[in-house]
């Protein structure tokens, strides 16, 4: 029960790492509010949590839109009275082949807006409640593509910005006892890359060769790293990057 009685708002909970992390948080005693744009996805995650004895509610909405983000956060406050931990996992658009010359303005704008506006809105709107409650922990999901260059130009750019927005948040809100850290997963067996990498023998072998641990992680490997940063065990950790990549970078 490392998160016993903590209230956690999880924004951008997908069927991979987000869902696994939400289930782990609930198992560790947290009151979890999960957010995503897809109600079908939210209902599936809720069922999994409730069926394993956890406690969770759902608040659908697009966190990149200010009004919807405000509604999701107000739902959490009305339900539980506070927010101790914020998990921000919004942002997809991972397409390894989309090099710069193949990106149009719409794709670029969508990738940047979906990731950064979601992160900005959630952090900016949650912060007053955390400060009023004496502090809290923010965990932002980036990627190893936010640390090194790649052919996924828009994705890498957005995830690199997540890293530095995390550091800026840590500096500005540290005096209010609000910690902010980023997590940078490598090759993780999720639906996001299943077709491009996991199920492609050539690509899979290539990625394994690049990984010193010679394995592809699953969502649990990331979830336990997020759990550490979210918990009070990391009370002196802020502005840092937790890289979970098997040694690739």
C-alpha positions in Angstrom: 0.0 0.0 0.0 2.6 2.5 -1.1 -0.1 5.0 -2.2 -2.6 4.3 0.6 -5.5 6.9 0.5 -3.7 9.0 -2.2 -5.9 10.7 -4.8 -4.5 10.3 -8.3 -5.7 11.9 -11.5 -4.4 10.0 -14.5 -4.7 11.9 -17.8 -4.4 10.1 -21.1 -4.8 6.6 -19.9 -4.4 4.3 -22.9 -4.8 0.5 -23.1 -1.1 -0.1 -22.6 1.2 1.6 -20.1 -1.6 3.9 -18.8 -4.0 1.1 -18.0 -1.3 -1.1 -16.4 -0.2 1.9 -14.2 -3.8 2.7 -13.2 -4.3 -0.9 -12.1 -1.1 -0.8 -10.1 -1.9 2.5 -8.4 -5.3 1.1 -7.4 -3.7 -2.1 -6.0 -1.4 0.1 -4.0 -4.3 1.7 -2.2 -4.9 4.9 -4.2 -8.2 6.5 -5.2 -7.8 6.7 -9.0 -9.6 9.0 -11.4 -8.8 7.9 -15.0 -9.1 10.1 -18.0 -9.1 9.5 -21.7 -11.0 10.6 -24.8 -12.4 7.2 -25.5 -15.2 6.1 -23.2 -14.9 2.5 -24.4 -11.3 2.5 -23.3 -12.2 4.0 -19.9 -14.9 1.5 -19.3 -12.6 -1.4 -20.0 -10.0 0.0 -17.6 -12.6 0.7 -14.9 -13.8 -2.9 -15.1 -10.3 -4.3 -14.7 -9.6 -2.2 -11.7 -13.0 -2.8 -10.0 -12.8 -6.6 -10.7 -9.5 -6.7 -8.8 -10.7 -4.9 -5.8 -9.4 -1.4 -6.6 -11.2 1.9 -6.4 -11.5 4.1 -9.5 -13.8 6.5 -11.3 -13.7 7.8 -14.9 -13.8 11.3 -16.4 -13.8 11.3 -20.2 -12.5 14.4 -22.0 -9.8 15.9 -24.2 -7.2 17.4 -21.9 -5.8 19.4 -24.8 -9.0 21.5 -24.7 -9.0 23.9 -21.7 -12.7 23.7 -21.0 -12.7 19.9 -21.0 -9.5 19.7 -18.9 -11.1 22.0 -16.3 -14.2 19.8 -16.2 -12.1 16.7 -15.6 -10.2 18.3 -12.7 -13.3 19.7 -11.1 -14.9 16.2 -11.3 -11.9 14.9 -9.3 -12.0 17.7 -6.7 -15.8 17.3 -6.3 -15.4 13.6 -5.9 -12.4 13.5 -3.5 -11.6 17.0 -2.4 -8.0 17.0 -3.4 -5.4 15.7 -5.9 -2.2 14.3 -4.5 -0.7 12.9 -7.7 -1.0 13.8 -11.3 -0.1 11.4 -14.1 0.1 12.8 -17.6 0.4 10.3 -20.4 -1.3 12.1 -23.2 0.4 12.0 -26.6 0.6 9.5 -29.4 1.3 10.0 -33.1 4.2 7.6 -33.1 5.1 6.9 -36.7 8.7 6.0 -37.2 8.6 6.6 -41.0 7.3 10.1 -40.8 10.5 12.1 -41.4 10.4 15.8 -41.7 9.7 16.1 -45.4 6.7 13.8 -45.0 4.9 15.8 -42.3 2.2 18.3 -43.3 1.1 21.2 -41.1 -2.0 19.4 -39.8 0.0 16.3 -38.6 2.6 18.5 -36.9 0.0 20.7 -35.2 -2.0 17.7 -34.1 1.0 15.9 -32.6 2.3 19.0 -30.7 -1.2 20.2 -29.6 -2.3 16.8 -28.3 0.8 16.3 -26.2 1.8 19.7 -25.0 -1.6 21.4 -24.5 -2.8 18.3 -22.6 0.3 18.5 -20.3 0.1 22.3 -19.9 -3.6 22.3 -19.1 -3.4 19.4 -16.6 -0.3 20.8 -14.7 -1.5 24.4 -14.7 -5.0 23.6 -13.5 -4.0 21.0 -10.9 -1.2 23.0 -9.3 -3.4 25.4 -7.1 -5.1 22.4 -5.6 -1.8 20.6 -4.9 -0.3 23.8 -3.4 -3.4 24.3 -1.1 -3.0 20.7 0.1 0.7 21.1 0.9 2.2 19.6 -2.2 2.1 16.6 -4.5 3.8 14.6 -7.2 3.5 15.0 -11.0 4.7 12.3 -13.3 4.9 13.1 -17.1 5.3 10.3 -19.6 7.9 11.2 -22.3 10.0 8.7 -24.3 13.6 7.9 -25.2 12.6 9.8 -28.4 12.5 12.8 -26.1 16.2 12.3 -25.3 17.7 11.4 -28.7 16.8 12.1 -32.3 14.7 9.8 -34.4 12.8 9.5 -37.7 9.6 10.2 -35.8 10.1 13.9 -36.1 6.8 15.3 -34.6 6.7 12.6 -31.9 10.3 13.2 -30.8 9.8 17.0 -30.8 6.7 16.7 -28.6 8.3 14.3 -26.2 11.5 16.4 -25.9 9.3 19.3 -25.0 7.7 17.2 -22.3 11.1 16.7 -20.7 11.9 20.4 -20.5 8.4 21.4 -19.4 8.8 18.9 -16.6 12.0 20.6 -15.5 10.5 24.1 -15.7 7.6 22.8 -13.6 10.0 21.3 -11.0 11.8 24.6 -10.7 8.7 26.9 -10.5 6.6 24.7 -8.2 9.3 23.2 -6.0 8.9 25.8 -3.3 5.2 24.7 -3.0 6.4 21.1 -2.3 5.2 20.0 -5.8 7.6 17.5 -7.4 7.7 16.9 -11.2 9.5 14.2 -13.0 9.5 12.6 -16.4 9.6 8.9 -17.4 11.3 7.9 -20.7 10.3 4.4 -21.8 12.2 2.5 -24.6 10.7 -0.4 -26.6 7.7 -1.5 -24.6 5.3 -4.2 -25.8 2.1 -2.2 -26.3 -0.5 -1.8 -29.0 1.2 1.5 -30.1 4.2 -0.3 -31.6 2.9 -3.9 -31.9 2.5 -3.8 -35.7 5.6 -1.8 -36.5 8.0 -3.5 -34.2 6.8 -6.3 -31.9 5.2 -8.4 -34.6 7.8 -7.7 -37.3 10.6 -10.3 -37.0 13.2 -8.0 -38.7 12.4 -4.9 -36.7 12.1 -6.9 -33.5 15.6 -8.5 -34.0 17.0 -5.1 -34.8 15.7 -3.5 -31.6 16.9 -6.5 -29.5 20.4 -6.1 -31.0 20.3 -2.4 -29.9 19.3 -3.2 -26.4 22.1 -4.3 -24.0 19.6 -6.3 -21.8 18.5 -8.1 -25.0 14.8 -8.0 -24.1 11.6 -6.0 -24.9 9.9 -4.8 -21.7 6.2 -4.9 -20.9 4.0 -2.2 -19.4 4.6 -3.4 -15.8 8.3 -2.5 -16.2 7.2 1.2 -16.7 4.4 1.1 -14.2 6.7 0.3 -11.3 9.0 3.1 -12.2 6.1 5.5 -12.3 4.9 4.1 -8.9 8.3 5.0 -7.4 8.2 8.6 -8.6 4.6 9.1 -7.6 5.1 7.7 -4.1 6.6 9.5 -1.0 9.7 7.3 -1.4 10.8 9.8 -4.1 10.2 12.8 -1.9 13.6 14.3 -2.7 13.4 13.6 -6.4 12.3 16.3 -8.8 13.2 17.6 -12.3 14.7 14.3 -13.2 14.3 11.8 -16.0 13.7 8.1 -15.2 14.9 6.2 -18.3 13.4 2.7 -18.7 14.9 1.4 -21.9 17.0 -1.7 -21.2 20.2 0.4 -21.9 19.4 1.6 -25.4 20.3 5.2 -24.8 
